Amino acid sequence: MAGLSSPGGGYGDGLPTPSSPVGTNKKPAAPSTCDYTIGGVKVQFPCRAYSSQVAMMGKVITSLQRGQNSLIESPTGSGKTLALLCSAIAWQRTEAERLTKLAEVEYQQMLRERKERQQKKREKMRERQEKMKKKMAAGAPPTAKKRPGEALESPVVKKKEEGASPEVLTIPDSDDDDDFVTAPRPRKKREEQETKCADAAENGSTGSPVIPGIKITVLDEESNAKLYDSDNEDPVMTDEEDIVGGNPPMPKVKIPKIYFGTRTHKQIEQVVRELKKTAYSDIRMTILSSREHTCLQSKPRNMSKTELCHELLEQAEKKTGPGCMYHRNVRSMANHTSLKHSGLPSPWDLEDIIKVGKRIRCCPYFTARELMHSAEIILCPYNYLISPMIRKSMDIQLRGEVVVLDEAHNMEDAAREAASMNLELDAVQEAMDDCEKSGRKSRLPDTYAALAQFLSILGTWMDKTKDSINDYKDFNQASQVWTGTQLSAIFSNLGIGEERFLELKAHLQKMVEDATSSTGMEDDWNEEERESPNQTVSAGTRTTLENLFLVLEFIVGPAKSYRDDYRIALVRSLTRDHKSSADENGWLNPRRQPQSRWKLSLNFWCLNSAVSFNGVSEDTRSIVLTSGTLAPVDSFQSELGTPFPIRLEANHVIDKSQVFVASVGLGPNNYSLNATFRNAETFDFQDEIGQVVLDVCKVVPHGVLCFLPSYNMLEKLIMRWQTTGLEETLSNYKVLLHESRGRGGEEFEQTLREFYDVVERTSNPDVGGPSGPLLLAVCRGKVSEGLDFADNNARAVISVGIPYPNFKDTQVELKREYNNAHLSRGLLSGSDWYEIQAFRALNQALGRCIRHRNDWGAIILLDDRFSKNKRYTQGLSKWIKNMVYHCQSWNQMYAGLGNFMEKYARPMIKCESNHDEAEMLGGQ
């Protein structure tokens, strides 16, 4: 590979050979490393890298050196996270050295030029002194020269003697030579001046004017010569560099930061674990998160932690309450040195900083934000980087920085969502009431009244328009859709068009300043305003209005270029609370019916990912976008509206014998496993899937994952299996767990902890009972996205059907139409886009199985479409489709699976023997 070199020579396909482990003498606790020199950058890798990892690091370094964007597809389990971290940080340190040396050269050059300027000034001053001495010796009166635009001044040095009064001005008794020409004066003024000089002579002066309170001292020739002696300070030098004296400090070098974004906070934990294995573990870092994850206050019943935080901060600012005791101590941990002294060395994860925050009573949320200013690498969910609202609220500045987006296969969706908004009528009403209430007790009544009127007009229009909605997709939902241009016309008719929007935007800015901080506005307040109470809107209202105006900026405001990239839908839908139908263990209870209610919402759907992604790509130095499932990569470039000139599709690091991949279209009872909607609704299909899962659980030890296309199918399967008794039969072989729709973060974490606990408990084959857990999950859910199920956590992954998006979903239908209308931009056709969405989600779920080079497991595809049509197999990841075997019957599948498990499960290959390498190479 071009640009790769190593002291030890090459190996394999011409790739560099790592040198002997280094670094152990410097840091006893640091892991030994293998060094690679790639593109002139020395990369310290914690072990011997796979060829795919070296290729990845080469592409990353090339991307950062050139300031270009790159798309890198590397299969799950190939160690891409570790390669990303090592290559990006290695480049950053090399770049820091280069910029520092460059700054030193420029600084020395500046000093030399400064010295030359000073020398020229001194030489010119000496010439003047010589001419002055000659004039003085010849008895010629000195004259002063007035420069254009300057007042006429004599070379005067002002001294104030201690205890002396009046002030003394020391004036030389001779002026400069012929180079200084006195401007001609009218005869009358000249006579007046001569009279003043004569009066001054009578007072003991010699030709100098009398200035009240000032005593005039005329120097003799010797004193005058000393004043202009070259060893003394040059009175003509007026540059700041000569007045201050000494050399200016060397300018601080700006080193590009690395923003490392991944999909979830759970995946950030994995990134931190990978970082700890490297020689770069001493890097200054921080993790950005939400208050819901890091706030130390107890969660109140009637508000979120975010709202509580804003309320406590407002109390402290306005001195109306005690505020937050944790926020007061943020300064004690606001830099990496104090953080280390507090017992939190780098790298750390959220759990670590929360523990330290509790111990020293310091807010982890604001501490992490303060550390961002001095951090070299910032870890965060990548929606923090894509969303303009979050970037603004978190004060994330991306200009000139490096952005690495890991597990970014759904970046297109994330970018569209970042520029979209869902506004419920209830939220409009609450915000309007809040503005009206605050306006009555605010110093800005007109501002709050204007915003309340705007919300009233919007809410009234939504309420009236709902009666004309007649496009029913099903019994539970109806909608009416407008383009951005059509909505702009509607808003103009309502009196809230572009001109009024700009006025309201100015009111919003005033409201935000008033709500977030009164500091800076007090100078404009009169005494009555300062003493009067000032009520502001809630954090929820501010967020609602800011998000709404951000979207309206593209539709109603001057930024009209993206207007028709939006579709605005007024949706009336029947919603159900599924938690009301769950039992105490979280399992759905068919006897409990979920509660339902009608909801009216105004949805601003952005159909162009470039609307929000351009805000990132235009500012950053480079974007490195990676995942195990990016193909086709051309669609990423066209959808995101950003060029990615550097690309890589890496191979997997495992041997084919380590994976059993097969598809089957018939179940044990020869019933079709075609998972299309109509067939999947039948009890025969649901029973057949249950029998297949039972057979797999009988032969596969340890953890088994089963991914379904939707929560709807998952819920129906659970209810059916409970009714038929299959759930009880399954529990004899596996501990049943499932991913639930709408579960909060804590409940999901609890499910994962229980899953891992069962795996650990059942690892000993001598222990009776179930052989491990069975986790039912959904494609595009949290389980399928980047979580690590290495080794015994997932010895088999079952996928049921193909997870196509809901064809009847209004947003899906609009996106298909939008793509068909913009094929000239390089977008995929609507049907191709629809197909890609399904297989990216499927491939991401299948990748939970193989997590490192020594891992092994089975992948079972349940759907007859894989064997009937090659295009379905072609949609699979490259490393999977090259291994898949299409079974003609379930017996054939079952026999092949049994033989594979006999080979691997019986000897039980001890991953512990290669545990260090597996852990090192881990990665997503």
N, C-alpha and C positions, 0 to 999 in steps of 0.2 A: 504493500500500500504506500502510495506516495506520501512523503512527509513524515514517515515513521522511521525512527532509528533507535538503537539501544546499544549500550556498551557491550552487551553480551552477544550481539549478532541476531540472526533471525531464526524462526522456527515455524513449522506448519506451512501455511500458504504465504510465506514471505513476511510474516508478521514479526514484530520485535520480540526478542527474548528478554524477559525481565532479568535485572541484575540480582545479585545476592541481596537478601533482606538487609535493610538499613534502618537506622533510626533507634535501635534498641539501646545504644549507648547514650543517646540524648535524653530519652524519656523511658525510664524503666517500665512505666505503666502502658506506654503506647504499643500498639501492635506492630510486629515486624511488617515491612512493606516490600513490594516488588516495584521497582522503578521503571517507568516507560517514558521515553522522550517522543512526543508526538507533536509535529509541527513546531518544534523548537520549545515546547512546553514540557517541563518535567512533571510527570504525574506519578504520585505515590499511591499505589494500589495495595489493599490489605492482603492480597493473595495473588496467585498466578491467574491472570484474567483469561476468560474465554475469548476466542477470536471475535465473536459478535460484540463483546464488550469493548475490545480494542477498536473495532470499527466504529462503534457508537462514539467513543471518546474522541476519535479522529474527526468525526462530523461535528460534534459539539464545539471542539476547539476551533475548527475552521470557521464555523458560523460566528463565534464570538470575535475571532480575530478580524474577520471581514466586516463585521457589523451587519450580518445578514440573518434572515430567519431560516429555520430548518424544521423539517418534518421527519421524525424518526419512529419507525414501527419496529418494535422488538417484542417477540412473544413473551407472555407472562412466564415468570420463572427463569428468565435469561439474565437476571441481575442488572436490569437497566437503571434502577434507582441508584445503585452503588456507582455505576459508571457515570451517571449524570452528575452526582455530587462530586466525585473525585475530579472529573475533567473540568467542571465549571469552576470549582474552587482553585484548582491548580492554575487555570488560566487567569483567574482574578489575582492571584499572588504574583504571577509573572507580569501581569499588566501593571500591578502596583509598583514592582521594581522598575519597570520600564518608564512609567510616568514620573516616578521619583527621580530617576537619573536624568530624565529630560528636563524636569523642573530645576534640578541642580545646575545643569548646563545653562539654561535660560537665566537663572538667578545670577550665576557668575558673569554671564555676558552683560546683564543689566548693571552689575557692580562696576564692570570695566567701563561701560559707557558712561556711567555716572561719574566715575573718577576722571575720565577724559573731559567731561563737561566742566567739572570743578577746576581742572588744571587750566583749561582755556580761559575761564573766568579770571583766575588768579593772574595768568599771564597778561590779560588785557588790563587788569587793575594795576599791575606793575608799570605797564606802559603809560597809563594815566598818571601814576605817581611821578614817573620820571619827567613827563611833560609839565606837571604841576610844579615840581621843584625848580625846573628851568624857568618857568614863568615867575615864580616867587623870587628867584635869584635876579631876574631882570627887572623886577619891580612892577611888572604888569599886573593890573587888577584882575582877579579871577572872575569868571562869568559862569553862569549856570545854563544848562541846556534843558529846554522843555521838550520832552518826548510827546509825540502826537497822542492826544487823549488823556494826558497826565497833567496834574496840577503842578505849578512851579514850586519846586522844593529845593532847599539847600541840603547838602550832605550833613545831616545833623544826627548826633548821637545823644540820646536822652538819658540823663542820669538823675537819680534821686538819692541824695545823701541822707544817711540815717540821722534823724533829728533835725534836718535842715528844712527851713521854710523861708522863702518860697522855693518852688522847684527850680532846678538849675538846668538850663539848656547849654550845652557846649557847642560852639560854632567855630569852625576853622576860620582863620583870618584871610584865607585865599580860596578862590574857587578853582574850577578845572580850567583846562587850556582852551584853545580855539575850537575844540570839538564841541564845546558847549556854547551855544549862541543864545543870548537873552532875547526874548521876543520884544520887538519895538513897542514902546509905550507912548501914548499921547503926551504932548508937551505938558498939558495941565496936570496930568496924573504924575508925570515925572517930577514936576516942581513940588507937588504936594509931598511926594516921597522924600525929596531932598530936604524939605522942611522938617519932616518927621525925624530924619537922620540927624539933622542939626540939633533938634531938641533932645534926641537920645544922647548926643555927644556931651551935652550940658549935664546930663544925669550920670556921666561917667562911662558911657558906651562909646564905641567907635563905629558909627555907621550902621548899626543894627536897629530895627524898629523896637519901640517899647511895647511889651505885651504885659497887661496887668497881671500881677501875681507871679511873674516869671522874672528871674534874675538872669541877665545875659553875661556870659563869660566868653571872652575872645582869646583863642589860643595863640601863642606865639609860634614862630616857625618850627621850633624843635618839637613842640607838642603836636603841631599839625602833622609833622612828618611821622611821628609815632602813631598817630591815628590811622594813617594810611600805610603803615608798615605791613609788608606781606605776611609777617608772622602773626599779626593780629587778625581778628575776624573781619572778613570782607564786608563792608557796609552795603556794597552794591548787590551782593548775592541775596536774593529774596526768595529763592525756591525753598519749598518746605524741607527738602533733603538737607539744605545748608543751615536752615534755621534750627532744626531739631538736632542735627549732628548725629554721627554714627551711621551704620548701615541699616537699612530697613530689614525687617524679618523676612525669611523666605516664605513665599505664599504656600498655603496649605494645598496639598494635592488632592484632587477629587477622584476617588477610586470608585468605579461602578459597583453598586450593590447587586446582589443576586436575590431576586424574589422567586422563591420556589413554591409554586402553587400545586396543590393536588385536590382531589374532589372533596374529601371529608376530613374531619378532625381525627378520625380513627386512622386514616392513612398517614396523617402527619406523624402519629406515634411510630409508625413503621419507618418513616423517613428518618426520624431521630435515632432509632435503633441502628439504622444503616450508617448514619453519620458517626456514631460512637465507635464503630469498627475501624474508622479511617485514621490516617495520620493528621487529618485536618480537624480533629475533634475539639481543638482549642479555639476554633473560629468564634468570633463574636456573633451571637445569633439571638433571635427572638422569635416568638410565635404570636401571630395575631389571631384573635378569636372573638367570639361574641361574649357579652356579659352573661348570657345564660350558661356558658361553660365555665366562666372563671370568677363570677361575682361571689364574694364570701358572705353576703347577706342572706338571711333566710328568705326563701321565696314566699311572697305574700299571696293571699288567696285571690284578690281581685285585680291584680296587675302583674305584669311581667317584671323580671329583674331589670330590664332596660328602663321601664317606666319608673321603677323604684329608684334606680340610680340617678336619673334626671331629677327626680323630686328631692332626693337628699342633697345633691349638688346645689340645687336652687336654694334649699334651706340654708346651706353654709354661705352661699354668696350673698343672700339678702339678710342673713343673720336672723332668720325667723325660726330656726331650729338647730339641733346639734349637728346636722349633716351626717356624713359618713366617716366613721373613725378610721376606716381602712384607707380612704383616699387621702387623709391628712398626712399619712406616712409614706406616700409614694416617693418623695425625694430621697428617702433613706435607701432605696433600691433602684434609683433611676439610672445607674450606670453599671457596666459589667464588672468593674472592680468591686463595688459595694455588694453586688449580687453574689460574687464569689466568696467574699468575706462572710456573707450571710449563710453560707453552706450550700450554694447552688452553682457549682462549676458548669461550664459549657461542655457538651450540649445537654439541654434539659428538655423535658416535655411539660405539658400543661399540668399533669398531676404533680410534678416536682415543684413547680412554682406556686401551685395552690397550697401545698403543704408548708412551704417556707412562708408564704403570705399569712397563713393562719398563725404560724409560730411567732412572727414578729409584727403581726397586725398591720399588714400592708396589702393594698389592693393589687392582685395579680393582673387584672385587666389593664389598668392604667400604667402599671410598671412595664408590661410588655410593649405598650405603645411608646413609652418614653425611650425604651431601649432601641427602638427602631432607628433613631437618629444616628446612633453610633454602631449599629449592627452591620456586619459584612454580609450576612445572609438572613433573609426574613422568610419564615415558613408561614403559610396561610392557605385556607381553602381558596381555590382559584376564582371563585365568584367575587372575592374581595378585590381582585385585580381587574376583572372584567366589568363589574358594575360601576358606572360613574357615580352613583349615589354613595356606595360604600367607600369608594376611593376618596370621595370628598369628606365623608364623616370620619374616616380613619386617618385623614391627612397623608394619603399614600401618593408620593410624587415619583413618577416613573420615567421622567425625562433623562435619557442617557443611561438608564439602568438595564440590567439583564433580567429577562423573565423566562423562567423554566416552568412549563406546564406539564406535569406528569399525570398519567391516567386521563388524558384529555380527549378520549374517543368521542365524548358527547359535548365537545366544545361548541359545536354549531348550535346545539340546543341551549347550552348555557348562555351563549352570547345573545341569542334571541330573547331568552327569558330576562336577561339583564336590562333590556330596553323595552320590556313589556310591563303591563300592570293590570291588576284585577281590582276594581273599585266597587265595593258593595254599597247598595243604597243605605244600609244601616250605618256604614262608616261615614258617608256623606252627611247624614243627619247628625251624627255625633260630633263631627268636626264643625258643622255649622253652629250647633248649640254651644260648643266650646268657645268659638270665636265671639259669639254674641255675649256670652257670659263674661269672657275676659275683657271685651271692649267696654263694658260698663264700669270696670275698675282699672282700666289701663290708661297710661299716659298717651297711648296712640289709638284713641277711639275711632278715628276715621279709617285707619288701616284695618282694624279688625272688622269694622262695619262693611268695608269694601269686600273683604274676603268672605265674610258671612253671606253677603248678597250674591256673590259668585256661586257659592256652594248651594244657596237656595235655588238659584236659576237652574243649576245643573241637576239637583235632586228633583225639582218639579218636572223638568223635561223627562228624566228617566221614568218617573212615576206615571206620567201621562202616556209616554210612548209604549209602555209595557202592554197596554190594551190592544195595540196594533200588531203585536208579535204573532205571526201565524206560521212560521217555519218550524214545524215540530219534527225533530229527528227521531224521537221516541216519545213514550208517554211521560217521561220524567224531565224532558228538557225542550225548550223552544228558544229560538234566537232570531234576531234581525241584524244584518251586517251592513256596514258602510265602509267605503274607502276613506283614506285620510282626507282627500279633497272634498268628498261629500260631507264629512263631519265638520271640516273647516267652514263650509257654507252654512251648515246648520248653526254653528256657534256664532257666525256673523249675524244671522237672523235673530239670534237670542240676545244680541248686544254684547257678546263676549268674543268678538273677533280679534284680529291681530293687534289693532291699536289699543283696544281695551286690555288685551292680554299683557302687553308690555307695561301698562299701568299697574295691573294686578301683580305682575312679577316684581315690580318695585315695592309694592306693599308687602309682598311675601318676604322680601329681603329685610325690610324694616321689622317685620314680625319675628323673623328668625333671630335678628340681632337683639331684639327686645327680650325674646324668650330665653336665649342661650346666655346672654351676658349684658348687664346694664352698663358695664364699664365701657367707656368710650362714648356713651351717649349722654352722660351726666352733664357735660359741659354745655349741652344744648337745652338743658332743663332749667326752668325758673325755680325760684325757691319753693313755690307751692307744689310743683311737680316732684321736687326732691323729697318733700315731707309726706306726700300723699302715697298711699299703698298702691303697688303696681302688680296686677294679676296678669299672668301669661298663660298661653294655651299649654296643653299637655304634650309630652313627647310624641304620643301617638298621633295627635293632630298635626304636629309639625312634619312628621314622617309622611303622613297621608298627602299633605299639600305639596311637600317637596318632590315626592315621587310623581304626583300628578302633573306638576308644572314641568318636570323634566321630560315627561312623555309629550305633553302638549307643545313643548318647544319645537319638536319635530313636525307637529301637525298644524298647529295654529300660529306658532311664532314665525319669526323671519327665516329660520332654518327649514326651508321648504324642500330641500333636495331629497329628503327621506320621506316626504309626506305620503306617497303612494306605496311605500314599503310597509305600511300599517293597514290592518283591517280592524275596525272597531265593531264589537259585537255586544249588543244588549241581550243578556241571557237570563231567562227565567227558568230555574231548575229546582227540582225536588231533591233535597239532600237528606241523607240518613245518618244517624249517629250509630255507627257499628259497635261502639263500646258498650252501648246499652244492651246489646244482645250477647255479650260475652259473660262467661261464668267467672268464678273467682280465680281460676287458673289461666284465664286469658283465652280459653277455647270457646269457639262459637257455640251457642246453645240454640238449637232449632226451635225450642219452645218460646224463646224470647224474641219478640219482634222489635227491630230497631225503630227509634222514633224518627219522624219525618217532618219537614217543614219546607215551604217555598222560599226561594232566595232570588233576589234581583241584583244583577251585577253588570257593570259596564267594563268590558274587557278590551284593553288596548294591546293587540297582538302584533308584535314586530315579526315580519316574515323574512327579514334580511339581517343575517348575523353581523354584517359589516357595520351596521349602525352603531353598535357598542364596541365592536372589536377594533375598529379604526382608531378609537380614542386611545387604545393601548399601543397598537403597532406604529402610530405616528410619533409617539414620544420615546419609545424604548430604543436601546441600541440593537438588541437582538431578542427574538423570541424563539425558544426551543420547545417545540410541541411534540410530545411523545405519548405512545400508548402501545398496547399489544394488538389493537384492532383499529387501524387507521384506514386500511384499504377500502375504497380507492382513494389515494391521496390527492388526486386532482380535484376531487369534490371539496376537500378542505380549503384549498387555495381559492376556489371560486366562491364558495359559501362565505368564507371569512373576509373576502375582498382584500387579501393580503398576499403578496408574493412570498413563496417559500422555495428559493432557488437551490437549497441544499437538502437532499433527501436520502433516506436509507431504509431499506426493508431487510432486517437482519434475520438470520436463520435461528432455529431453536438449538439449544445446547444438549438436548437429551438424545438417547438412542431410541430407535423405533420399537425395540423390544420392551421398553419400559412402560409403554402405553398400549392399552387395549381399546381401540376405537371401532365401534360398530353401530350400524343403524338397523332397525327392524320395523316392519310395517304390520306385523300380526302379533297378537298376544297369545298367551297360553291356551286360550279357548278359540283361537283362530279368528277373533274379532278384529276388524280393522282399527289400527291405531292412528288413523288420519285425524289430526287434531283441529280440523276446521270447525268453525263455530257451530254449525248445525249438528255435526257428529259428536262434538264434545259435550253437547247438552244432554245426550242420551245417558240413561243409567248403565246401559251395556258398556259404553266406552269408559265411564267412570269406574265401573267394577273391574274392567280389564286392566286399566292403569293400576288399580289397587293390587291386583294379582301380580302384575309385573314388578311393582315396587317390593312386594312381599318376597318374591323369588330372589330378587337382587339382595335384599337384606339377609336372606338365609345363607348366601354364599360369600358375601363380602364382609370382612371384619372391619371393626372400628367405624369411623365416621362415614356417612353417606349423605350427599347433597342431592336434592331433587328440585329442579327449577321448572316453574310453570309459566305460561305466557302472561297470565294476569292474576290479580287478586280475586277476581270474580271466579275463575276456575279453581283457585286454591280453596276458597270458601265452600264451593259446591262439593269438591272432593272430600273435604273434611266432614261436612254434614252427611254425605252419602256413606262414608266409611263408618261414621258413628252409628248410622241407622242399621247398616248390614252387619255390624260386629267386626269388620275388618280392622278397625282401630285397635280393638282389644287383642286380636291375633298378632298384629304388627308389634305391639308392646312386648311380646314375648321375645322378640329378636332385637328390637331397637327402642331406645328412649325417644318418644315422639316430641318434636319441637317444631314451631312454625313461625314464619315472619308475618306479622299482622299489619293490616292496612292502618295507616295513621298513628302507629304507636310512637310515643315520644322517645327521645334519646335514652333516657334512663331505662325504660322498659326493653329497648333493643339491646342495650348493654347487658342487661340482666339475662336476656335470652342467649347472648353469645357466651357469657360467663358460664351459664349452665351447660351449654354445648361443650365447651372446652373441659369443664369439670368431668362430664360424663366420659369424654375421650380418655382423660387421664385415669379415671377410675376403672375403666374397662380395658386398659392396655395389657393387663395381666391375663393371659388366656386361661389361667387356672381358676379365676373368679367366675362363679356361675352367673346366670341371669343374662340380660341383654348384652350383645357384643359391642355396643357403641350407640351413638345417637343417629337419628334420621332427622334432618332439617329440611322442611318444606319451605321453599323460598320462591321469589318472583324475579324474572328477568327485569332489569332496570331498577330493582330494589337495592337496599343497602348491602345485602349479603353478596350480591353478584358484582358489586363495584369495588374491586381492588382489595378486598379483605384477604388475609393470608390463611389458607387452609392446607398447610404443608403436612406431608407425611401422614400420620394416622388420623389427622383431622378430616381428610377427604380421600379415601381409597377408591371411591367411585362417585361420579357425577352423572345424574340422570337428567336429561332434558326432555320435556314433553312438548311436542309441537314446535312451531316457529313463532316467536313473539312479535308479530306484526302490530303496529299501532292500530288503535281502534279506527276502522275504516269510516265509521259514521261520525266520528268526532269532527266537529265543525272546524277546529283549528287545523287538523290533519288535512281535511278537504281543501281548505284555503291555501295551505302550503303547497299542496300538489298543483293547484291551479297557478299559483304564483311562479313556481319553477317552470311550468310549461310556457308561461308568458315571458320568461327572461332567459331562454336558452342561449341567446346571443352573448350573455355574460359568462358563459361556460358552466352554468348550473346544470346539474343532472335533471333529466326529465322527471315529471312528477311520479311516474311509476317506478323509475330507477331509484329515486330518493326514498320512496316508500319501502322498497326492497332492502336497501342498504340499512335503513333504520332497524329493521328486524334482525339482520345478520350481525350487525355490530353488537346489539344487545345479547344475542345468543352466544357469539364468540367470547364476549366478556365473561359470561357465566361459565362457559366450559373451561376457561382459563383458571378457575379456582382449583383445579385438580393438581396440576404439575407446577411446583413452586421452586424447584432447584434441580441441579444436574442429577442428583441421586434419588430423586423422588420417583414414585411409580403409582399407577392407578388406572382406572377404567373410565371411559367416556361412552355413554350409551344414549343414542339418539332414537327417541320413540316417535316415529312418524313415517308413513309409507311414501311421502313425497320425496324423501332423499334417494330412494332406490328407483323411483319411477321417472324422475326428471333430473338430469345432470346439473341443471342450473342451480338447484338447491344445494348440491354438494359443492359446487364452485363458490358459493357464498361463504363457505366456512374458511377459517384462517388457514393460511398456507401450510402450517405445520400439522394441522388436523386433517385437511382434505387429502393429503398425501398418504395418510395412514388408514382412512376409514374403510371398513369392510361391510358390505351390504348383505345381511343375513336374510335368507328366504323364509325362515320360520323362527318361532321363539325357541324351539328346542335347539336349533343350531346356535342361536345366540347364547343360550344358557350353557351349552356345552363349552363354547369358546371362552366364556367368562369364567367358568369353573376351572378350566385348564390354566388360564392365566393366573387366577388366584392360587391354584395349587402350586404354581411355580414360585410365586412371590410371597404369598401369605404364609405358607407352611414353613419355609426357611426363615421367614420374618427377617428380611434384610435389615440389619441394625443400622438405622440412620445415625445412631449415636456414634458409630465408628467413623463416619464422615461428617459428624455434626458441625465441626468447626468450619469446614469448607462450605457446607450447606448454608450455615448461618452467614458466613462472609458473603456468599454470592446471592443469598436470599432475594430480596428485591421484588418488585411488582411483576 
